[in-house]
Amino acid sequence: MSQAVVDRLRTHFGERLLETSDAFGDHEVVVADKDWVEVAQFLKEDREIQMDHFIDLTAVDHPERSSARFDVLLLLRSSVSGARIRVHTRVDEGKELGTVSGVWPGANWAEREVWDMFGIGFSGHPDLRRILLYEEFIGYPLRKDYPIDRAQPLVPYREVEEIDKLPPFGIEEGQPFARIDWEARLAGGDNQVSPAIGLQQGQRRALSDSEAALQIQKRLAAKAKAAAAEATSTEATKEGQGD
């Protein structure tokens, strides 16, 4: 069913659909950032697709990539057919992406979280401001180059009328994350806290560099080789029957 959504997009957008994949059964399409909102609207409004269920919108940071730094991902589902699709685009640092909050109202808060955590702006968003962190927070904590030892400004506790709020932790109840000497605490071990401190300590940087990932890649390569051999054998059998 999800493949039908990809086929419908390919028919309508043609070469503007830059890439498609169905790894592990997850159907994904890649589009240019300029086509982001148009594709989203089509997915929602097209009668053959009806992707009316907004699931999530998030981002991934690739600071060392030579092309656009960020991936932005939109996860959708059709409550009519049950089909699912993941829409993927790439965004340069400092460049805004069109908002899809006008297509799915639920994307409003998701885009605010991406802005809060990654610093990716969404043009046309009705209320683009931090949603998890306070306004005085400096930087974007889910960027992979965010320094783990950065201590954020401490601001006074804000009293808000007609809203019940819990007071902040006292020094004996909790300690701000960035005020822990993580390098000293983790010295001599292989426990990872963040890519930044992992890189400082010479640890492997990501799952993609790990033994587990290599084993998965080997299994996938063996599976592809077996499928190719089976296809060759089937073709040879057909040719033999034709003779």
ROSE-4610 file (N, C-alpha, C; in Angstrom, 1 decimal, always signed):
// ROSE-4610
residu = [M/M/M/S/S/S/Q/Q/Q/A/A/A/V/V/V/V/V/V/D/D/D/R/R/R/L/L/L/R/R/R/T/T/T/H/H/H/F/F/F/G/G/G/E/E/E/R/R/R/L/L/L/L/L/L/E/E/E/T/T/T/S/S/S/D/D/D/A/A/A/F/F/F/G/G/G/D/D/D/H/H/H/E/E/E/V/V/V/V/V/V/V/V/V/A/A/A/D/D/D/K/K/K/D/D/D/W/W/W/V/V/V/E/E/E/V/V/V/A/A/A/Q/Q/Q/F/F/F/L/L/L/K/K/K/E/E/E/D/D/D/R/R/R/E/E/E/I/I/I/Q/Q/Q/M/M/M/D/D/D/H/H/H/F/F/F/I/I/I/D/D/D/L/L/L/T/T/T/A/A/A/V/V/V/D/D/D/H/H/H/P/P/P/E/E/E/R/R/R/S/S/S/S/S/S/A/A/A/R/R/R/F/F/F/D/D/D/V/V/V/L/L/L/L/L/L/L/L/L/L/L/L/R/R/R/S/S/S/S/S/S/V/V/V/S/S/S/G/G/G/A/A/A/R/R/R/I/I/I/R/R/R/V/V/V/H/H/H/T/T/T/R/R/R/V/V/V/D/D/D/E/E/E/G/G/G/K/K/K/E/E/E/L/L/L/G/G/G/T/T/T/V/V/V/S/S/S/G/G/G/V/V/V/W/W/W/P/P/P/G/G/G/A/A/A/N/N/N/W/W/W/A/A/A/E/E/E/R/R/R/E/E/E/V/V/V/W/W/W/D/D/D/M/M/M/F/F/F/G/G/G/I/I/I/G/G/G/F/F/F/S/S/S/G/G/G/H/H/H/P/P/P/D/D/D/L/L/L/R/R/R/R/R/R/I/I/I/L/L/L/L/L/L/Y/Y/Y/E/E/E/E/E/E/F/F/F/I/I/I/G/G/G/Y/Y/Y/P/P/P/L/L/L/R/R/R/K/K/K/D/D/D/Y/Y/Y/P/P/P/I/I/I/D/D/D/R/R/R/A/A/A/Q/Q/Q/P/P/P/L/L/L/V/V/V/P/P/P/Y/Y/Y/R/R/R/E/E/E/V/V/V/E/E/E/E/E/E/I/I/I/D/D/D/K/K/K/L/L/L/P/P/P/P/P/P/F/F/F/G/G/G/I/I/I/E/E/E/E/E/E/G/G/G/Q/Q/Q/P/P/P/F/F/F/A/A/A/R/R/R/I/I/I/D/D/D/W/W/W/E/E/E/A/A/A/R/R/R/L/L/L/A/A/A/G/G/G/G/G/G/D/D/D/N/N/N/Q/Q/Q/V/V/V/S/S/S/P/P/P/A/A/A/I/I/I/G/G/G/L/L/L/Q/Q/Q/Q/Q/Q/G/G/G/Q/Q/Q/R/R/R/R/R/R/A/A/A/L/L/L/S/S/S/D/D/D/S/S/S/E/E/E/A/A/A/A/A/A/L/L/L/Q/Q/Q/I/I/I/Q/Q/Q/K/K/K/R/R/R/L/L/L/A/A/A/A/A/A/K/K/K/A/A/A/K/K/K/A/A/A/A/A/A/A/A/A/A/A/A/E/E/E/A/A/A/T/T/T/S/S/S/T/T/T/E/E/E/A/A/A/T/T/T/K/K/K/E/E/E/G/G/G/Q/Q/Q/G/G/G/D/D/D]
num = [1/1/1/2/2/2/3/3/3/4/4/4/5/5/5/6/6/6/7/7/7/8/8/8/9/9/9/10/10/10/11/11/11/12/12/12/13/13/13/14/14/14/15/15/15/16/16/16/17/17/17/18/18/18/19/19/19/20/20/20/21/21/21/22/22/22/23/23/23/24/24/24/25/25/25/26/26/26/27/27/27/28/28/28/29/29/29/30/30/30/31/31/31/32/32/32/33/33/33/34/34/34/35/35/35/36/36/36/37/37/37/38/38/38/39/39/39/40/40/40/41/41/41/42/42/42/43/43/43/44/44/44/45/45/45/46/46/46/47/47/47/48/48/48/49/49/49/50/50/50/51/51/51/52/52/52/53/53/53/54/54/54/55/55/55/56/56/56/57/57/57/58/58/58/59/59/59/60/60/60/61/61/61/62/62/62/63/63/63/64/64/64/65/65/65/66/66/66/67/67/67/68/68/68/69/69/69/70/70/70/71/71/71/72/72/72/73/73/73/74/74/74/75/75/75/76/76/76/77/77/77/78/78/78/79/79/79/80/80/80/81/81/81/82/82/82/83/83/83/84/84/84/85/85/85/86/86/86/87/87/87/88/88/88/89/89/89/90/90/90/91/91/91/92/92/92/93/93/93/94/94/94/95/95/95/96/96/96/97/97/97/98/98/98/99/99/99/100/100/100/101/101/101/102/102/102/103/103/103/104/104/104/105/105/105/106/106/106/107/107/107/108/108/108/109/109/109/110/110/110/111/111/111/112/112/112/113/113/113/114/114/114/115/115/115/116/116/116/117/117/117/118/118/118/119/119/119/120/120/120/121/121/121/122/122/122/123/123/123/124/124/124/125/125/125/126/126/126/127/127/127/128/128/128/129/129/129/130/130/130/131/131/131/132/132/132/133/133/133/134/134/134/135/135/135/136/136/136/137/137/137/138/138/138/139/139/139/140/140/140/141/141/141/142/142/142/143/143/143/144/144/144/145/145/145/146/146/146/147/147/147/148/148/148/149/149/149/150/150/150/151/151/151/152/152/152/153/153/153/154/154/154/155/155/155/156/156/156/157/157/157/158/158/158/159/159/159/160/160/160/161/161/161/162/162/162/163/163/163/164/164/164/165/165/165/166/166/166/167/167/167/168/168/168/169/169/169/170/170/170/171/171/171/172/172/172/173/173/173/174/174/174/175/175/175/176/176/176/177/177/177/178/178/178/179/179/179/180/180/180/181/181/181/182/182/182/183/183/183/184/184/184/185/185/185/186/186/186/187/187/187/188/188/188/189/189/189/190/190/190/191/191/191/192/192/192/193/193/193/194/194/194/195/195/195/196/196/196/197/197/197/198/198/198/199/199/199/200/200/200/201/201/201/202/202/202/203/203/203/204/204/204/205/205/205/206/206/206/207/207/207/208/208/208/209/209/209/210/210/210/211/211/211/212/212/212/213/213/213/214/214/214/215/215/215/216/216/216/217/217/217/218/218/218/219/219/219/220/220/220/221/221/221/222/222/222/223/223/223/224/224/224/225/225/225/226/226/226/227/227/227/228/228/228/229/229/229/230/230/230/231/231/231/232/232/232/233/233/233/234/234/234/235/235/235/236/236/236/237/237/237/238/238/238/239/239/239/240/240/240/241/241/241/242/242/242/243/243/243]
x = [+0.8/+0.0/+0.9/+1.9/+2.8/+3.5/+3.8/+4.5/+3.6/+2.3/+1.3/+1.4/+1.7/+1.9/+3.1/+4.2/+5.5/+5.2/+4.5/+4.2/+3.4/+2.4/+1.6/+2.4/+3.3/+4.1/+5.0/+5.6/+6.5/+5.7/+4.5/+3.7/+3.4/+3.1/+2.7/+3.9/+5.0/+6.1/+7.3/+7.3/+8.4/+9.8/+10.6/+12.0/+12.2/+11.2/+11.2/+11.3/+11.0/+11.1/+12.6/+13.5/+14.9/+15.4/+14.8/+15.2/+14.0/+14.0/+13.0/+13.8/+13.2/+13.8/+12.7/+12.9/+12.0/+12.8/+13.9/+14.7/+13.9/+14.0/+13.4/+11.9/+11.3/+9.9/+9.4/+10.3/+9.9/+10.1/+9.0/+9.0/+9.3/+10.3/+10.8/+11.0/+10.6/+10.9/+11.7/+12.7/+13.5/+13.1/+12.8/+12.4/+13.3/+13.4/+14.1/+13.4/+14.1/+13.5/+12.5/+12.7/+11.7/+10.4/+10.4/+9.2/+8.5/+9.1/+8.7/+7.2/+6.7/+5.3/+4.4/+4.8/+3.9/+3.7/+4.7/+4.6/+3.7/+3.9/+3.1/+1.6/+1.3/-0.1/-0.7/+0.1/-0.4/-0.7/+0.2/+0.0/-1.3/-1.6/-2.8/-4.0/-4.0/-5.2/-5.5/-4.6/-4.8/-5.8/-6.8/-7.9/-7.3/-6.3/-5.8/-4.8/-4.3/-3.3/-3.9/-4.5/-5.2/-4.3/-3.1/-2.2/-2.7/-3.7/-4.4/-3.9/-3.0/-2.5/-1.1/-0.8/+0.5/+1.1/+2.2/+2.8/+3.9/+4.9/+6.0/+6.8/+7.5/+8.5/+9.7/+10.9/+12.1/+13.3/+14.5/+15.6/+16.8/+17.9/+19.1/+20.3/+21.3/+22.4/+23.6/+24.1/+25.4/+26.4/+27.1/+27.9/+29.1/+29.5/+30.7/+30.4/+29.1/+28.7/+29.0/+29.5/+29.9/+28.7/+27.6/+26.3/+25.5/+24.2/+23.3/+23.5/+23.6/+24.0/+22.9/+21.6/+20.5/+19.6/+19.1/+18.0/+16.8/+15.7/+14.4/+13.4/+12.8/+11.9/+10.5/+9.6/+8.2/+7.5/+6.9/+6.3/+4.8/+4.2/+2.8/+2.1/+0.8/+0.0/-1.3/-1.9/-3.3/-4.2/-5.2/-6.1/-7.1/-7.2/-8.1/-7.5/-6.2/-5.6/-4.6/-4.1/-3.1/-1.7/-1.6/-0.2/+0.6/+1.9/+2.8/+3.8/+4.3/+5.4/+6.3/+7.5/+8.5/+9.0/+8.8/+9.3/+10.5/+11.6/+12.9/+13.4/+13.9/+14.6/+15.9/+16.7/+18.0/+18.0/+18.5/+18.4/+19.8/+20.3/+21.5/+21.4/+22.5/+22.5/+22.2/+21.3/+20.9/+19.8/+19.4/+18.3/+17.0/+15.9/+14.6/+13.9/+13.0/+12.2/+10.7/+9.9/+8.5/+7.8/+6.9/+6.1/+5.0/+4.8/+3.6/+2.6/+2.7/+1.7/+0.3/+0.3/-1.0/-1.6/-0.9/-1.4/-1.9/-1.0/-1.3/-1.1/-2.1/-1.9/-0.9/-0.9/+0.0/+1.5/+1.8/+3.2/+3.7/+2.8/+3.2/+4.2/+3.8/+4.7/+6.0/+5.8/+7.0/+8.0/+7.6/+8.5/+9.1/+8.4/+9.0/+10.1/+9.9/+10.9/+12.1/+12.0/+13.1/+13.9/+13.1/+13.8/+14.5/+13.9/+14.5/+15.8/+15.7/+16.8/+17.9/+17.5/+18.5/+18.7/+17.8/+18.0/+17.6/+16.7/+16.2/+14.9/+14.9/+13.7/+12.7/+11.4/+10.3/+9.6/+9.7/+9.1/+7.6/+6.9/+5.4/+4.9/+5.7/+5.2/+4.5/+3.4/+2.6/+3.2/+4.1/+4.6/+5.9/+6.9/+8.2/+9.0/+9.0/+9.8/+10.1/+11.0/+11.4/+10.2/+10.2/+9.1/+9.5/+10.8/+11.3/+12.3/+13.0/+14.1/+13.6/+14.3/+14.0/+14.6/+14.1/+14.5/+16.0/+16.5/+17.9/+18.9/+18.4/+19.3/+20.1/+21.4/+22.3/+22.7/+22.4/+22.8/+21.6/+21.9/+20.9/+21.4/+20.9/+21.6/+21.6/+20.7/+20.8/+21.7/+22.4/+23.4/+24.6/+25.3/+26.3/+27.6/+27.7/+28.9/+28.6/+27.4/+27.1/+28.0/+28.8/+29.7/+29.0/+29.4/+28.8/+29.1/+30.2/+30.5/+30.0/+29.2/+28.6/+27.7/+27.9/+27.0/+26.1/+24.8/+23.8/+23.6/+23.1/+22.8/+21.7/+22.0/+21.0/+20.0/+18.8/+17.8/+16.9/+16.4/+15.6/+14.3/+13.8/+12.6/+11.4/+10.6/+9.6/+8.2/+7.6/+6.3/+5.3/+4.3/+3.3/+1.9/+1.2/-0.2/-1.1/-1.9/-3.0/-2.4/-1.2/-0.6/+0.2/+0.0/+0.7/+2.0/+3.1/+4.5/+5.3/+6.0/+7.0/+8.2/+8.7/+9.9/+11.1/+12.2/+13.4/+14.0/+14.8/+15.6/+16.6/+16.7/+17.8/+19.1/+20.2/+21.5/+21.6/+20.9/+21.0/+20.1/+19.2/+18.3/+18.7/+19.5/+19.9/+21.0/+21.7/+22.8/+22.7/+22.8/+22.7/+23.6/+23.2/+24.0/+25.4/+25.4/+26.7/+27.7/+27.2/+28.1/+28.8/+28.6/+29.3/+30.6/+31.7/+33.0/+33.0/+32.3/+32.2/+33.5/+34.4/+35.7/+36.4/+36.4/+37.0/+36.2/+34.8/+34.0/+34.1/+34.3/+34.4/+35.8/+36.8/+38.2/+38.5/+39.1/+39.5/+38.4/+37.2/+36.1/+35.7/+34.6/+34.2/+32.7/+32.2/+30.8/+30.6/+29.7/+29.5/+28.3/+28.5/+27.5/+27.0/+27.9/+27.5/+28.6/+28.3/+29.3/+30.5/+30.2/+31.3/+32.4/+31.9/+32.9/+33.5/+32.7/+33.2/+34.3/+34.2/+35.3/+36.5/+36.3/+37.4/+38.2/+37.5/+38.2/+38.6/+38.4/+38.8/+37.9/+36.7/+35.8/+35.2/+34.6/+33.9/+32.8/+32.5/+31.7/+30.2/+29.9/+28.4/+28.2/+27.0/+26.6/+27.2/+27.2/+27.6/+29.1/+29.8/+31.2/+31.4/+30.4/+30.5/+30.5/+30.9/+31.0/+29.5/+28.6/+27.2/+26.7/+27.1/+26.7/+27.4/+28.7/+29.4/+28.8/+28.3/+27.7/+26.4/+25.6/+24.4/+24.7/+25.7/+26.0/+26.5/+27.2/+27.6/+26.4/+25.4/+24.2/+23.4/+23.3/+22.6/+23.3/+24.6/+25.4/+25.2/+25.2/+25.1/+23.7/+22.7/+21.3/+21.1/+21.7/+21.7/+22.4/+23.5/+24.2/+23.4/+22.8/+22.0/+20.8/+20.2/+19.0/+19.5/+20.6/+21.2/+21.5/+22.0/+22.3/+21.0/+20.0/+18.7/+18.1/+18.2/+17.6/+18.4/+19.7/+20.5/+20.1/+19.9/+19.5/+18.2/+17.2/+15.9/+15.9/+16.7/+16.8/+17.4/+18.4/+19.0/+18.1/+17.2/+16.2/+15.2/+14.8/+13.8/+14.4/+15.7/+16.3/+16.4/+16.7/+16.9/+15.5/+14.5/+13.1/+12.7/+13.2/+12.9/+13.5/+14.7/+15.5/+14.8]
y = [-1.2/+0.0/+1.3/+1.3/+2.4/+2.7/+1.6/+1.7/+2.4/+2.2/+2.9/+4.5/+4.9/+6.3/+6.8/+6.1/+6.5/+6.5/+5.5/+5.5/+6.7/+7.1/+8.2/+9.5/+9.7/+10.8/+10.9/+9.8/+9.7/+10.1/+9.7/+10.0/+11.5/+12.1/+13.5/+14.5/+14.1/+15.0/+14.7/+13.5/+13.1/+13.2/+14.0/+14.1/+15.0/+15.6/+16.4/+15.5/+14.3/+13.3/+12.8/+13.3/+13.1/+11.7/+11.0/+9.7/+9.0/+7.6/+6.8/+5.6/+5.1/+3.9/+3.2/+1.9/+1.2/+0.2/+0.7/-0.1/-0.5/-1.7/-2.3/-2.1/-1.9/-1.7/-0.3/+0.6/+2.0/+2.8/+3.2/+3.9/+5.4/+5.8/+7.2/+7.9/+9.1/+9.9/+11.1/+11.5/+12.7/+13.8/+15.0/+16.1/+17.3/+18.2/+19.5/+20.3/+21.2/+22.0/+23.0/+23.4/+24.3/+23.6/+22.2/+21.5/+20.9/+21.2/+20.6/+20.8/+22.1/+22.4/+21.8/+22.0/+21.5/+20.0/+19.2/+17.8/+17.5/+18.2/+18.0/+18.2/+19.3/+19.6/+18.5/+18.0/+17.0/+15.7/+15.3/+14.1/+14.2/+15.4/+15.6/+15.6/+16.3/+16.6/+15.6/+14.9/+14.0/+12.9/+12.7/+11.7/+10.2/+10.0/+8.6/+8.3/+9.4/+9.2/+9.4/+10.6/+11.0/+10.7/+11.3/+11.2/+12.2/+11.9/+12.8/+12.8/+11.8/+11.7/+12.1/+13.3/+13.7/+13.0/+12.3/+11.6/+12.4/+12.9/+13.6/+14.4/+15.3/+16.1/+16.3/+15.9/+16.0/+16.2/+16.3/+16.6/+15.8/+15.7/+15.1/+16.0/+16.1/+17.0/+16.2/+16.7/+16.2/+17.3/+17.7/+18.8/+18.7/+17.5/+17.3/+17.0/+17.0/+16.8/+18.0/+17.8/+18.9/+19.6/+18.8/+19.4/+20.0/+20.2/+20.7/+20.0/+20.8/+20.2/+19.3/+19.8/+19.1/+18.3/+17.2/+16.4/+16.8/+17.0/+17.2/+16.1/+15.5/+14.3/+14.5/+14.2/+14.3/+12.9/+12.5/+11.1/+11.3/+10.5/+10.6/+9.3/+9.3/+8.0/+8.4/+7.5/+7.6/+6.8/+7.5/+6.8/+6.0/+6.3/+5.6/+4.2/+4.3/+3.1/+2.4/+3.2/+2.6/+2.8/+3.3/+3.5/+4.6/+4.4/+5.3/+5.8/+7.0/+7.5/+8.4/+8.5/+9.4/+10.3/+11.6/+12.6/+13.3/+13.4/+13.7/+14.9/+15.9/+17.0/+17.4/+18.2/+18.6/+20.1/+20.7/+22.1/+22.6/+23.7/+24.3/+25.1/+25.2/+25.9/+27.4/+27.9/+29.3/+29.5/+28.5/+28.6/+28.1/+28.7/+28.3/+27.4/+26.6/+25.6/+26.1/+25.9/+26.3/+25.5/+26.2/+25.5/+24.6/+23.5/+22.6/+22.7/+23.7/+23.8/+24.2/+24.8/+25.1/+23.9/+22.8/+21.6/+20.6/+20.4/+19.7/+20.6/+21.0/+21.9/+21.3/+19.9/+19.3/+19.5/+20.0/+20.2/+21.5/+22.3/+23.6/+23.4/+22.5/+22.3/+21.5/+20.6/+19.8/+20.7/+21.7/+22.6/+23.5/+23.9/+24.7/+23.9/+22.6/+21.8/+21.7/+21.5/+21.5/+22.8/+23.9/+25.2/+25.3/+24.8/+24.9/+24.1/+22.8/+21.9/+22.0/+22.4/+22.4/+23.8/+24.7/+26.1/+26.1/+25.2/+25.3/+26.1/+27.2/+28.0/+27.5/+27.9/+27.5/+28.8/+29.2/+30.4/+30.3/+31.3/+31.3/+30.6/+30.2/+29.6/+30.7/+30.4/+31.5/+31.8/+31.0/+31.3/+30.6/+30.9/+30.2/+30.7/+30.0/+30.4/+29.1/+29.2/+28.0/+27.4/+26.0/+25.3/+24.5/+24.1/+23.3/+24.0/+24.9/+25.7/+27.1/+27.8/+29.2/+30.1/+31.3/+32.2/+32.6/+32.6/+33.0/+31.9/+30.7/+29.5/+29.9/+29.6/+29.9/+28.6/+28.6/+27.5/+26.5/+25.3/+24.4/+23.0/+22.4/+21.3/+20.0/+19.8/+18.5/+18.6/+19.8/+19.8/+19.1/+18.3/+17.4/+18.2/+19.4/+20.2/+21.0/+20.8/+21.6/+21.1/+22.0/+21.6/+21.1/+19.9/+19.3/+20.1/+20.9/+21.6/+23.0/+23.4/+24.7/+24.9/+25.9/+26.2/+27.4/+27.1/+28.1/+29.2/+30.4/+31.4/+31.0/+31.2/+31.0/+32.2/+31.9/+33.0/+32.9/+34.0/+33.9/+33.1/+32.5/+31.8/+32.8/+32.4/+33.3/+32.9/+33.8/+33.6/+33.9/+33.0/+33.3/+33.2/+34.2/+34.3/+33.2/+32.6/+31.7/+30.4/+30.1/+28.9/+28.3/+27.0/+26.3/+25.8/+26.2/+25.9/+25.3/+24.3/+23.7/+24.6/+24.9/+25.6/+24.8/+25.5/+24.8/+23.9/+23.0/+22.2/+23.0/+22.7/+23.3/+22.6/+23.2/+22.6/+21.2/+21.0/+19.6/+18.6/+19.0/+18.1/+17.7/+18.5/+18.2/+19.2/+18.7/+19.6/+19.8/+21.0/+21.2/+20.4/+19.8/+18.9/+19.4/+20.6/+21.2/+21.5/+21.5/+21.9/+20.7/+19.5/+18.3/+18.2/+17.8/+17.6/+16.2/+16.1/+14.8/+14.2/+15.0/+14.5/+13.7/+14.3/+13.7/+12.4/+12.5/+11.4/+10.2/+10.4/+9.4/+8.9/+9.5/+9.2/+7.7/+7.1/+5.7/+4.8/+5.2/+4.4/+4.6/+3.9/+4.0/+4.3/+5.0/+5.4/+6.7/+6.7/+7.9/+8.8/+10.0/+11.0/+11.8/+12.3/+13.1/+12.9/+13.2/+13.1/+14.0/+15.2/+16.1/+15.6/+15.1/+14.6/+13.3/+12.5/+11.2/+11.5/+12.5/+12.9/+13.3/+14.1/+14.6/+13.4/+12.3/+11.2/+10.1/+10.4/+9.4/+8.2/+8.3/+7.2/+7.1/+5.9/+5.9/+6.8/+7.5/+8.6/+8.3/+7.1/+6.9/+5.4/+5.0/+3.6/+3.1/+4.0/+3.7/+3.2/+3.6/+3.2/+2.0/+1.4/+0.3/-1.1/-2.0/-3.4/-3.9/-3.5/-3.9/-3.4/-2.2/-1.7/-2.4/-2.8/-3.5/-4.9/-5.5/-6.9/-6.8/-5.7/-5.5/-5.3/-4.5/-4.2/-5.5/-6.4/-7.7/-8.5/-8.6/-9.4/-8.9/-7.6/-7.0/-7.3/-7.2/-7.5/-9.0/-9.9/-11.3/-11.5/-10.9/-11.0/-10.5/-9.4/-8.9/-9.8/-10.4/-11.3/-12.5/-13.1/-14.2/-14.0/-12.8/-12.4/-12.3/-11.7/-11.6/-12.9/-13.8/-15.2/-15.9/-15.8/-16.4/-15.9/-14.6/-14.0/-14.5/-14.6/-15.1/-16.5/-17.4/-18.8/-18.9/-18.0/-18.1/-17.7/-16.7/-16.2/-17.3/-18.0/-19.1/-20.3/-20.5/-21.6/-21.3/-20.0/-19.6/-19.7/-19.3/-19.4/-20.8/-21.7/-23.1/-23.7/-23.3/-23.8/-23.3/-22.1/-21.5/-22.2/-22.8/-23.5/-24.9]
z = [+0.0/+0.0/+0.0/+0.8/+0.8/-0.5/-1.2/-2.5/-3.5/-3.3/-4.2/-4.0/-2.8/-2.5/-3.2/-3.1/-3.8/-5.3/-5.9/-7.3/-7.7/-6.9/-7.2/-7.2/-6.2/-6.2/-7.4/-7.8/-9.0/-10.2/-10.3/-11.5/-11.5/-10.4/-10.3/-10.4/-9.7/-9.6/-10.5/-11.0/-12.0/-11.4/-12.1/-11.7/-10.5/-10.1/-8.8/-7.6/-7.8/-6.7/-6.9/-6.0/-6.2/-5.9/-4.9/-4.5/-3.9/-4.0/-3.2/-2.7/-1.6/-0.9/-0.1/+0.1/+1.0/+1.9/+2.4/+3.3/+4.6/+4.9/+6.1/+6.1/+4.9/+4.7/+5.0/+5.2/+5.4/+4.1/+3.5/+2.2/+2.5/+1.7/+1.9/+0.5/+0.4/-0.8/-0.4/-1.3/-1.0/-2.0/-1.5/-2.4/-2.1/-3.0/-2.8/-1.8/-1.1/-0.1/-0.7/-1.9/-2.6/-2.9/-2.9/-3.2/-1.9/-0.8/+0.5/+0.8/+0.7/+1.1/+0.0/-1.3/-2.3/-2.2/-2.0/-1.8/-0.6/+0.5/+1.7/+1.4/+0.7/+0.4/-0.5/-1.5/-2.4/-1.6/-0.7/+0.1/+0.9/+1.4/+2.3/+1.4/+0.3/-0.5/-1.6/-2.1/-3.2/-2.8/-3.6/-3.2/-3.2/-4.0/-4.1/-2.9/-2.3/-1.2/+0.2/+0.4/+1.6/+2.9/+2.9/+4.1/+5.1/+5.8/+6.7/+8.1/+8.4/+9.8/+9.9/+10.5/+10.8/+12.0/+11.8/+12.9/+13.6/+12.8/+13.4/+12.4/+12.8/+12.0/+12.8/+12.3/+13.1/+12.1/+12.7/+11.9/+12.3/+11.5/+11.8/+11.4/+12.2/+11.9/+11.3/+10.2/+9.6/+9.5/+10.6/+10.5/+9.6/+9.3/+8.5/+7.0/+6.7/+5.3/+4.4/+3.2/+2.4/+1.8/+1.6/+1.1/+2.2/+2.0/+3.0/+4.4/+5.5/+6.8/+7.4/+7.2/+8.0/+7.1/+7.6/+7.0/+7.8/+7.2/+7.8/+7.3/+8.3/+8.0/+8.4/+7.5/+7.8/+7.7/+8.8/+8.9/+8.8/+7.9/+7.6/+7.5/+7.7/+7.6/+7.1/+6.3/+5.9/+6.8/+7.4/+8.2/+7.4/+6.1/+5.2/+4.7/+4.2/+3.7/+4.6/+5.6/+6.5/+6.0/+4.8/+4.2/+5.0/+5.0/+5.7/+4.7/+4.9/+4.0/+4.9/+4.5/+5.1/+4.0/+4.2/+3.3/+3.8/+3.0/+3.4/+2.6/+3.2/+2.4/+3.1/+2.4/+3.0/+3.0/+4.1/+4.4/+4.8/+4.1/+4.5/+5.8/+6.5/+7.8/+7.5/+8.3/+8.1/+7.1/+6.4/+5.4/+6.0/+5.7/+6.2/+5.3/+5.9/+5.2/+5.3/+4.3/+4.4/+5.4/+6.2/+7.2/+6.6/+7.2/+6.8/+7.9/+8.8/+9.9/+9.4/+8.2/+7.6/+6.9/+6.7/+6.1/+7.3/+8.2/+9.4/+10.7/+11.4/+12.5/+13.6/+13.6/+14.6/+14.3/+13.1/+12.8/+13.4/+14.0/+14.6/+15.7/+16.7/+17.8/+17.4/+16.4/+16.0/+15.3/+14.5/+13.9/+14.9/+16.0/+17.0/+17.8/+17.9/+18.6/+17.7/+16.4/+15.5/+15.5/+15.6/+15.7/+17.0/+18.1/+19.5/+19.6/+19.0/+19.2/+18.1/+16.9/+15.8/+15.2/+15.4/+14.9/+13.4/+13.0/+11.6/+11.6/+10.8/+10.8/+9.8/+10.0/+9.1/+8.7/+7.4/+7.0/+6.9/+7.4/+7.4/+8.7/+9.6/+10.8/+11.7/+12.2/+13.0/+14.3/+14.9/+16.3/+16.5/+15.7/+15.8/+17.0/+18.1/+19.2/+20.0/+20.9/+21.7/+22.4/+22.5/+23.1/+24.3/+24.3/+25.4/+26.3/+25.7/+26.4/+26.6/+27.5/+27.8/+26.8/+26.6/+25.5/+25.7/+26.9/+27.1/+26.7/+26.4/+26.1/+24.9/+24.9/+23.8/+23.1/+21.8/+20.9/+20.8/+20.1/+19.8/+20.2/+21.3/+21.9/+21.2/+20.1/+19.3/+18.1/+17.9/+16.9/+17.5/+16.6/+17.1/+17.5/+17.2/+17.6/+18.9/+19.5/+20.7/+21.8/+22.4/+23.4/+24.7/+25.2/+26.3/+27.6/+27.6/+28.9/+28.9/+27.9/+27.9/+29.1/+29.9/+31.0/+30.5/+30.6/+30.1/+31.2/+30.7/+31.7/+32.7/+33.9/+35.0/+35.1/+35.0/+35.0/+36.3/+36.8/+38.0/+37.7/+38.8/+38.7/+38.4/+37.4/+37.0/+37.6/+38.3/+38.8/+37.7/+37.5/+36.5/+37.2/+37.0/+37.7/+37.1/+38.0/+37.6/+37.0/+37.2/+36.7/+37.8/+38.1/+39.1/+38.5/+39.1/+38.6/+39.8/+39.5/+40.4/+40.5/+41.7/+41.8/+41.2/+40.8/+40.3/+41.4/+40.9/+41.9/+42.7/+43.9/+44.7/+44.5/+44.9/+44.6/+45.2/+46.3/+46.9/+46.3/+45.3/+44.7/+43.3/+42.7/+41.3/+40.9/+39.8/+39.3/+37.8/+37.3/+35.9/+35.1/+34.0/+33.3/+32.9/+32.4/+31.9/+33.0/+34.3/+35.3/+36.0/+35.3/+35.8/+34.9/+35.6/+34.9/+34.2/+33.1/+32.4/+32.0/+31.6/+31.1/+32.3/+33.5/+34.6/+35.0/+35.0/+35.4/+34.4/+33.1/+32.2/+31.8/+32.4/+32.0/+32.2/+31.2/+31.3/+30.9/+30.6/+30.2/+28.8/+28.3/+27.0/+27.0/+28.0/+28.1/+27.3/+26.4/+25.6/+26.2/+26.2/+26.7/+25.5/+24.7/+23.5/+22.4/+21.1/+20.1/+20.4/+21.0/+21.2/+22.1/+23.3/+24.3/+23.8/+23.1/+22.5/+21.6/+20.7/+19.8/+20.5/+21.6/+22.4/+23.0/+23.4/+24.1/+23.1/+21.8/+20.8/+20.7/+21.1/+21.0/+19.6/+19.3/+18.0/+18.0/+16.8/+16.8/+16.7/+16.1/+15.9/+15.7/+15.7/+15.5/+14.1/+13.1/+11.8/+11.7/+12.8/+12.8/+13.7/+14.2/+15.2/+14.6/+15.4/+14.9/+14.6/+15.4/+15.1/+13.7/+13.4/+12.1/+11.0/+11.2/+10.1/+9.9/+11.0/+10.9/+10.1/+10.4/+9.6/+8.2/+7.9/+6.5/+5.8/+6.5/+5.9/+5.6/+6.5/+6.3/+5.1/+5.0/+3.9/+2.6/+2.5/+1.3/+0.9/+1.9/+1.6/+1.1/+1.7/+1.2/-0.2/-0.6/-1.9/-2.9/-2.5/-3.4/-3.6/-2.6/-2.8/-3.7/-3.5/-4.4/-5.8/-6.1/-7.4/-8.1/-7.2/-7.7/-8.1/-7.3/-7.5/-8.8/-9.0/-10.2/-11.4/-11.3/-12.5/-12.8/-11.7/-11.9/-12.5/-12.1/-12.7/-14.1/-14.5/-15.9/-16.7/-16.2/-17.0/-17.2/-16.2/-16.3/-17.4/-17.4/-18.4/-19.8/-20.0/-21.3/-21.7/-20.8/-21.1/-21.5/-20.9/-21.2/-22.6/-22.9/-24.2/-25.4/-25.1/-26.1/-26.3]
